[in-house]
C-alpha cells in the first residue's frame, strides 16, 4: 500500500481508528510517531518526501509520480487535517486545480537553497568574530594581529573590508595572535553558544579573508600634510651643529624614509650608509637617541641585536626591522667589516621564514645606525664612505618630544617632490675625508710604518718591492703583528696607504727601509 492509497482510503473512511497514544508513555508516543513517518515515506513510489521536525512542528512536503496520480481518478485533489491523537479527521475536496507557479512567479528568496548546518554555524562564527575583534595580517612579521573591539563598535566591519580609518584607534591594542590568544578567542566563541572547533577559528585567522597591511607604509600613508617647518635640522643638532653632519643626517633620514615608502620597488636603491655617534664618554644618550628616531607605533621594529656570526639571522633582520642599531660599533672585529658592508648594500633578499618549507624573495626594509665609545673605530679607508662619523658635542636632549608626524610628513613631502635620497660622489668624498679622524691604525700598519717609508720611483736608497716581499720581510721581523693580517689583507692595506707601480715584472711599491 503506497502513501497515496493510504490517504485515499482515509478520505473514504472519513475517520481514523481512535489511537491509544494518550495512555502510552511520552517516549513510546515519540517512537511511534517517528516510526509512522518512516513507513509513510518508505511507501512513496517514484517520488520524494521532505519532512522537517523542529520547534514542535512537523512539516511534510510530498511529491508522487504524475502517472500514478492520474490513475487514481481523484479529480482536483483533497485537503486533509488530522490531530495528533487520530481523534479528528477533516477532509475536503478541492473545487479546481491549483495552478502551478512558474519560475517567474516564485519570489527570488524562495528559490534560494536553505543553508546547511555547517554554513549556518560558519556564518555565526564569522559574525561573532567580526563583532568582537579586529584582525589584520602584518606583512612585515608574517603574523595575524588582533584587537578586542568595544561593544557596539563597527571598526571590525571597516577592517574586514580593508578600510583603515579606525586603525589609529586600535594601534596600541593590537597583539600577535599566538596559541594563547587563539585559545582565548575559541573559548569566548564557545561561551557565546556557537559550537565550533578551535581549528575553525584558526582557519579564519590564518586565511586571506584577513586584510593585509604593512606597518611602515600604513604609518606614512596616514600622515598629515607637512606644515612647512623644518624639523630634521633641530633633530640633527641634538648631536652636533657641524654643517657636514646636519646635511648628511638629513640625507640619511631621506634615504631611510624612502626605503620604508618604496620597499616593494626593485628600482630603488638600498640605504647603504649609517651614521655613527661617537663619544668616549658614556651615558650621553647615544643609544636612546637612536631608539627615539622611530615613532611609538613602529618602536617594535627597532633592534640592537645584530649578530654578524649568523648570516641567516642577520639577513632576516634586514627584512623584518626598520632600524638596526650597531651598538658599540668599535667592538666589531675588522675581519667582519666586509660582511657588514655587503649586508648594508643588499637590496633584495631570499629568506625562508619560520615554519615555511621554502625560501621566498623579501624586500629589504632596514636601515643602519651605530654608536661607539672610541674614536678610532674605522679600519678600511676606502670603505669609510659608508659611515657618517660624528662626535657627540655633549649630553643629548632625549627629553624634548619629537613631533613624529610632522617630522616624517616633511621627509615624505621632500621625497615626493624629487629630493635626492642618495649621497653624491662629492658628498661621499667629503665624508671620507672627515672620517680620517676616526681611523684606527692596525698592528700591521704600525709595523709597516716602523719598517718602511714610501718613496718616489728611483729615489736614492729606495727599492721596488712586491707586496709579498714586504709582507715576508715584516713577518720575519714581528710575526705577532701580522697574526690577524693575511697576505691578501696586507696587499689591500698597501694599496690604501701607498702608491702601487705596475712594471713588466708585476706590481710593486717603492719603499725605503727606516733606520
C-alpha positions in Angstrom: 0.0 0.0 0.0 1.5 3.3 -1.1 1.2 6.7 0.6 -1.4 8.0 -1.9 -3.6 4.9 -1.4 -3.4 5.3 2.3 -4.6 8.9 2.2 -7.3 7.9 -0.4 -8.8 5.3 1.9 -8.5 7.7 4.8 -10.7 10.1 2.9 -13.3 7.4 2.0 -13.5 6.4 5.7 -13.9 10.0 6.8 -12.4 8.9 10.1 -9.5 7.1 11.6 -9.3 4.5 14.4 -9.1 6.1 17.8 -5.5 6.0 18.9 -4.4 4.8 22.3 -1.5 7.1 22.3 -2.8 9.2 25.1 -2.4 6.3 27.5 1.2 5.5 26.4 4.4 7.0 27.8 5.7 10.0 26.0 8.8 8.2 24.7 6.6 5.5 23.2 4.4 8.2 21.5 7.5 9.8 20.0 8.9 6.5 18.8 5.5 5.6 17.3 5.4 9.0 15.5 8.8 8.6 14.0 8.1 5.0 13.0 4.9 6.1 11.3 6.7 8.9 9.4 9.3 6.4 8.3 6.7 4.0 7.0 4.8 6.7 5.1 8.0 7.9 3.4 9.0 4.4 2.6 5.7 3.7 0.8 6.1 6.6 -1.6 6.8 5.3 -5.2 8.9 7.2 -7.8 8.6 10.5 -5.9 10.1 12.1 -2.8 9.1 13.2 0.6 10.6 16.1 2.6 10.0 16.1 6.4 11.0 18.9 8.8 10.9 18.4 12.5 11.8 21.5 14.5 10.4 23.6 17.4 7.5 21.2 18.0 6.4 21.3 14.4 6.4 18.7 11.6 6.2 19.8 8.0 5.6 17.4 5.1 6.3 18.1 1.5 5.3 15.0 -0.6 5.6 14.6 -4.4 4.5 11.5 -6.3 4.7 10.4 -9.9 2.2 12.0 -12.3 1.0 8.7 -13.9 0.1 7.3 -10.5 -1.9 10.4 -9.5 -3.8 10.2 -12.8 -4.7 6.5 -12.4 -6.4 7.1 -9.0 -9.0 9.4 -10.6 -9.1 11.8 -7.6 -10.1 14.8 -9.6 -8.7 18.2 -8.5 -7.3 16.9 -5.2 -8.0 16.7 -1.5 -7.1 18.5 1.7 -6.6 16.5 4.9 -6.4 17.9 8.5 -5.7 15.4 11.4 -5.0 16.0 15.0 -2.2 14.4 17.0 -4.2 11.5 18.5 -6.1 10.5 15.4 -9.3 11.6 17.0 -10.4 14.2 14.4 -10.2 14.0 10.7 -11.2 16.7 8.3 -11.2 16.1 4.6 -12.2 18.5 1.9 -12.3 18.0 -1.9 -10.8 20.9 -4.0 -13.1 22.5 -6.5 -10.4 23.4 -9.0 -6.9 22.7 -9.9 -4.2 24.5 -8.1 -2.3 26.5 -10.7 1.4 25.6 -10.9 3.7 28.5 -10.2 6.2 29.2 -12.9 9.8 30.1 -12.0 8.9 33.7 -12.9 6.2 33.9 -10.2 8.3 32.4 -7.4 10.0 35.0 -5.3 13.8 35.1 -5.6 14.1 34.4 -1.9 12.1 31.2 -2.2 14.4 30.0 -5.0 17.5 30.1 -2.7 18.6 26.8 -1.2 18.4 26.6 2.5 21.9 26.9 4.0 23.3 23.7 5.5 24.1 23.4 9.2 27.8 23.8 8.5 27.2 27.0 6.6 24.9 28.4 9.3 27.5 27.7 12.1 30.3 29.2 10.0 28.3 32.4 9.4 27.5 32.6 13.2 31.2 32.2 13.9 32.3 34.9 11.4 29.6 37.3 12.6 30.8 36.9 16.2 34.5 37.3 15.4 33.8 40.5 13.3 31.7 42.0 16.0 34.1 41.4 18.8 37.6 41.5 17.2 39.5 43.4 14.6 42.1 41.3 12.7 44.9 42.4 10.4 47.7 40.5 8.7 51.2 42.0 9.3 53.2 41.6 6.1 56.4 42.5 7.8 56.2 39.9 10.6 54.1 37.4 8.6 51.6 37.3 11.6 48.0 38.0 12.1 47.3 40.6 14.8 44.2 41.1 16.8 42.5 43.8 18.8 39.4 43.4 21.0 36.6 45.7 20.0 34.4 47.6 22.4 30.7 46.8 22.3 28.6 48.5 19.6 31.8 49.4 17.6 31.8 49.0 13.8 35.6 49.1 13.4 35.7 45.4 12.6 33.5 46.0 9.6 35.8 48.6 8.2 38.9 46.5 8.9 37.4 43.4 7.4 36.8 45.3 4.1 40.3 46.7 4.0 39.4 50.2 5.3 41.8 51.5 8.0 40.1 54.6 9.2 40.0 53.3 12.7 43.4 51.8 12.7 44.9 54.5 14.8 42.3 54.0 17.5 43.4 50.4 17.9 47.2 50.6 17.2 48.2 50.3 20.8 45.9 47.3 21.4 46.8 45.0 18.6 48.8 42.0 19.6 50.1 38.9 17.6 47.7 36.0 17.6 49.7 33.3 19.3 48.4 30.0 20.6 47.4 31.5 24.0 45.3 34.3 22.4 43.8 31.9 19.8 42.6 29.5 22.6 41.1 32.5 24.5 39.2 33.5 21.4 38.0 29.9 20.8 36.7 29.7 24.4 34.9 33.1 24.0 33.1 31.7 20.9 32.0 28.6 22.7 30.8 30.6 25.7 28.7 32.6 23.2 26.8 29.3 22.4 28.4 28.8 18.9 29.5 25.1 18.6 32.8 25.1 16.8 36.3 23.7 16.9 39.4 25.8 17.6 40.7 24.8 14.2 37.7 26.7 12.7 38.8 29.9 14.4 42.5 29.3 13.4 41.4 28.6 9.8 39.7 32.0 9.6 42.6 33.8 11.4 45.2 32.4 9.0 43.1 32.9 5.9 43.2 35.5 3.1 40.0 37.0 4.5 42.1 38.9 6.9 43.1 42.3 5.4 46.8 42.7 5.0 48.8 45.8 6.0 52.4 47.0 6.2 53.2 48.9 9.4 55.6 51.4 7.8 53.6 52.2 4.7 50.4 52.3 6.8 52.0 54.9 9.1 53.4 57.0 6.3 50.1 56.8 4.3 48.1 58.3 7.2 50.4 61.3 8.0 49.0 64.8 7.8 50.2 67.4 5.3 53.6 69.0 6.2 53.2 72.4 7.7 56.4 73.7 6.2 58.5 73.9 9.4 61.9 72.2 9.2 62.2 69.6 12.0 65.1 67.5 10.7 67.7 70.1 11.3 66.9 70.7 15.0 66.8 66.9 15.5 70.3 66.6 13.9 71.6 69.5 16.1 70.8 67.5 19.2 74.0 65.6 18.3 76.2 68.2 16.7 76.0 71.6 14.9 78.6 70.8 12.3 77.2 71.6 8.8 78.5 68.3 7.3 76.7 66.3 10.0 73.5 68.2 9.7 73.4 67.9 5.9 74.5 64.2 6.0 71.9 63.3 8.7 69.1 64.9 6.6 70.2 63.0 3.5 70.3 59.7 5.6 66.8 60.4 7.0 65.5 60.8 3.5 67.1 57.6 2.4 65.7 55.7 5.4 62.2 57.1 4.9 62.3 56.4 1.1 63.3 52.8 1.8 60.2 52.4 4.0 58.0 54.0 1.4 59.2 52.1 -1.7 60.4 48.8 -0.3 58.5 46.9 -3.0 60.1 48.9 -5.8 63.1 46.9 -7.2 64.4 50.0 -9.0 65.0 51.9 -5.7 68.4 51.9 -4.1 69.1 50.4 -0.7 70.2 52.7 2.1 73.8 51.7 2.4 75.0 54.5 4.7 75.0 54.5 8.5 75.6 57.4 11.0 78.0 56.6 13.8 77.6 58.6 17.0 81.0 58.7 18.7 81.9 59.8 22.3 84.5 58.4 24.7 82.1 59.4 27.5 79.3 57.1 28.3 75.8 58.0 29.5 75.2 60.8 26.9 72.1 59.2 25.5 73.5 57.9 22.2 71.5 54.6 22.2 68.4 56.4 23.4 68.6 58.9 20.6 68.8 56.1 18.1 65.8 54.4 19.5 63.9 57.7 19.6 64.1 58.0 15.8 61.1 55.6 15.4 57.6 56.8 16.4 55.7 54.8 19.0 53.7 52.7 16.6 56.9 51.5 15.0 59.1 51.0 18.1 58.8 47.2 17.9 60.7 47.3 14.6 63.9 48.7 16.3 66.6 46.3 17.4 70.1 46.4 18.8 70.6 42.7 18.3 72.6 42.0 15.1 74.9 39.0 15.1 77.3 39.0 12.1 78.4 35.5 13.0 75.0 34.2 12.0 74.5 35.4 8.4 71.0 33.8 8.0 69.7 35.7 11.1 71.3 38.9 10.0 69.7 38.8 6.6 66.3 38.0 8.0 66.5 41.1 10.2 67.0 43.3 7.2 63.5 42.2 6.1 61.8 42.4 9.5 63.1 45.5 11.2 63.0 49.1 10.2 66.1 50.4 12.0 69.1 48.4 13.3 71.5 50.0 15.9 75.0 48.7 15.7 75.7 49.4 19.3 79.4 49.7 20.4 80.5 49.6 16.8 84.1 49.7 17.8 83.9 46.2 19.2 83.2 44.7 15.8 86.3 42.8 14.6 88.0 44.1 11.5 87.5 40.8 9.6 83.7 41.3 9.8 83.7 44.7 8.1 83.5 43.3 4.5 80.5 41.2 5.6 78.8 44.2 7.2 79.3 46.4 4.1 77.9 43.7 1.9 74.8 43.4 4.1 74.4 47.2 4.1 74.1 47.4 0.4 71.8 44.3 -0.1 68.5 45.3 -1.8 66.6 42.0 -2.4 66.7 39.1 0.0 65.8 35.4 -0.4 64.8 34.1 3.0 63.0 31.1 4.4 60.6 32.3 7.1 59.9 30.2 10.2 57.5 27.2 9.6 57.8 27.7 5.8 59.1 24.9 3.6 60.9 27.0 1.0 62.6 30.4 0.7 60.8 33.5 -0.7 62.0 36.8 -2.1 61.6 39.6 0.5 62.3 43.3 0.2 64.9 45.0 2.4 63.3 47.4 4.8 66.0 48.1 7.5 68.5 51.0 7.7 71.5 51.1 10.0 72.8 53.5 12.7 75.5 52.9 15.2 77.3 54.1 18.4 80.9 53.9 19.6 82.7 54.8 22.8 86.1 55.1 20.9 87.2 57.5 18.2 89.5 55.0 16.4 86.8 52.7 15.0 87.3 52.6 11.2 89.9 50.2 9.7 89.1 50.4 5.9 89.9 53.8 4.4 88.2 53.0 1.1 85.1 51.7 2.7 84.6 54.6 5.2 82.3 56.4 2.9 79.6 54.0 4.2 79.7 55.7 7.6 78.9 59.2 8.8 81.1 59.6 11.9 80.2 62.4 14.2 81.5 63.2 17.7 78.7 64.0 20.1 79.2 67.5 21.5 77.5 66.9 24.9 74.6 65.5 26.7 71.9 64.6 24.0 68.5 66.1 24.5 66.3 63.0 24.8 63.5 64.6 26.9 62.1 67.1 24.4 59.3 65.2 22.5 59.8 64.7 18.8 56.9 65.7 16.6 57.0 62.5 14.7 54.0 63.1 12.4 55.4 66.4 11.1 59.0 65.1 11.0 58.1 62.3 8.7 55.5 64.4 6.9 58.4 66.7 6.0 60.6 63.8 4.8 57.7 62.3 2.8 56.9 65.7 1.2 60.5 66.2 0.2 60.8 62.7 -1.3 57.6 63.1 -3.3 58.8 66.4 -4.6 62.0 64.9 -6.0 64.6 65.4 -3.2 67.6 63.2 -3.7 67.7 60.3 -1.3 71.3 59.1 -2.0 74.7 60.6 -1.5 76.5 62.0 -4.5 80.2 61.2 -5.3 81.2 64.6 -4.0 79.3 64.1 -0.7 80.9 60.6 -0.3 84.4 62.1 -0.8 83.7 64.8 1.8 82.5 62.2 4.3 85.5 60.0 3.6 87.9 62.9 4.2 86.1 63.8 7.5 86.4 60.2 8.7 90.2 60.3 8.7 90.0 61.5 12.3 88.2 58.2 13.2 90.6 55.8 11.5 92.1 53.0 13.6 95.7 52.1 12.9 96.2 48.3 12.9 99.3 46.5 14.2 100.2 45.6 10.6 100.0 49.2 9.6 102.1 50.3 12.7 104.7 47.7 11.8 104.8 48.8 8.2 105.4 52.4 9.2 108.1 51.4 11.6 109.9 49.4 8.9 109.4 51.1 5.6 108.8 54.6 4.2 107.2 55.0 0.8 109.5 56.7 -1.7 109.4 58.2 -5.2 110.5 56.0 -8.1 114.2 55.6 -8.4 114.8 57.7 -5.3 118.2 57.2 -3.7 118.1 54.3 -1.3 114.7 53.1 -2.4 113.7 49.6 -3.6 110.9 48.4 -5.7 109.4 45.5 -3.8 106.2 43.5 -4.3 103.6 43.2 -1.7 104.6 39.6 -1.0 108.3 40.7 -0.4 107.3 43.4 2.0 104.9 41.0 3.9 107.6 38.3 4.1 110.1 40.9 5.5 107.7 42.1 8.1 106.6 38.6 9.0 110.3 37.8 9.9 110.6 40.9 12.0 107.4 40.7 14.0 105.1 37.7 13.4 102.7 38.6 16.1 101.8 41.9 14.5 100.7 40.1 11.3 98.8 37.4 13.1 95.4 38.8 12.1 96.5 40.1 8.8 96.6 37.7 5.8 98.7 38.3 2.7 95.5 39.3 0.8 94.5 41.8 3.5 98.1 43.2 3.6 98.0 43.8 -0.1 94.8 45.7 0.3 96.4 47.8 3.1 99.3 48.6 0.9 97.0 49.8 -1.9 95.3 52.2 0.6 98.4 53.8 2.1 101.0 53.6 -0.8 101.3 54.2 -4.5 101.3 51.0 -6.5 103.5 50.8 -9.6 102.9 48.5 -12.5 106.1 47.0 -14.2 106.7 44.2 -16.6 107.6 42.1 -13.6 104.4 42.8 -11.8 103.0 45.3 -9.3 105.3 46.8 -6.7 105.9 49.7 -4.3 108.9 52.0 -4.0 110.0 51.9 -0.3 113.0 52.8 1.8 114.0 51.0 5.0 113.5 53.0 8.1 116.7 53.2 10.1 
